[in-house]
Amino acid sequence: MLSVTVGDWKLSLEDVQQPLIKDVAKEKARFVDEVSAPDEWNRCLSVSVSKAADFSDRSDAIIILKFQDYGGFEPGVLLVPETPFLFVGAGEILLGYDLERRERSFEDYVYCGFWGWHRFGDIVLMSSETECSAWSLRGKKLWSADVEPPWDFEVSGSDVILVVEGGVRKLDLKTGKARNRN
């Protein structure tokens, strides 16, 4: 299990075929979300979140997500410590958690495979094989743009520049509206 600290929060992560989190840990946790999946899905991401200063063995939240491994697509999480909000992505599944309320705020899906979460100020971008989308720091989806692989992006000021086969698209980071490429 890998542990990282972000602000006042400690995250423990494991990416395995079967979850190793014990039933005792789940019983002690303040919130547990196990996302069910078909039996043929062959990977499991477990995320345990607690206050960094809490040295007990009680988690604020445990998320267990079984997902399909398509090869080359790794799961990812992004914690916004000041809100506090947790973004989780794996396979084709996107999840968001309000850690203050200890509840799942959203469940969304992408086609083919999740790539990553990327924070730019007060915007979180999600990239996947066929989509780029923007989210608020509290998990509200602001906009989404379909893309054809291979593609890439960069953020310049208040613009998202999507580099796709056949051209470049420039979008407003907060609204997703097209801008002139000047």
Secondary structure as UniProt FT lines:
FT   STRAND          2..6
FT   TURN            7..8
FT   STRAND          9..16
FT   HELIX           23..28
FT   STRAND          32..35
FT   TURN            39..40
FT   STRAND          43..51
FT   TURN            52..53
FT   STRAND          61..67
FT   STRAND          76..80
FT   TURN            81..84
FT   STRAND          85..90
FT   TURN            91..92
FT   STRAND          93..98
FT   TURN            99..102
FT   STRAND          103..109
FT   STRAND          114..120
FT   TURN            121..122
FT   STRAND          123..128
FT   STRAND          131..136
FT   TURN            137..138
FT   STRAND          141..146
FT   STRAND          151..156
FT   TURN            157..158
FT   STRAND          159..164
FT   TURN            165..166
FT   STRAND          167..172
FT   TURN            173..175
FT   STRAND          178..179
//
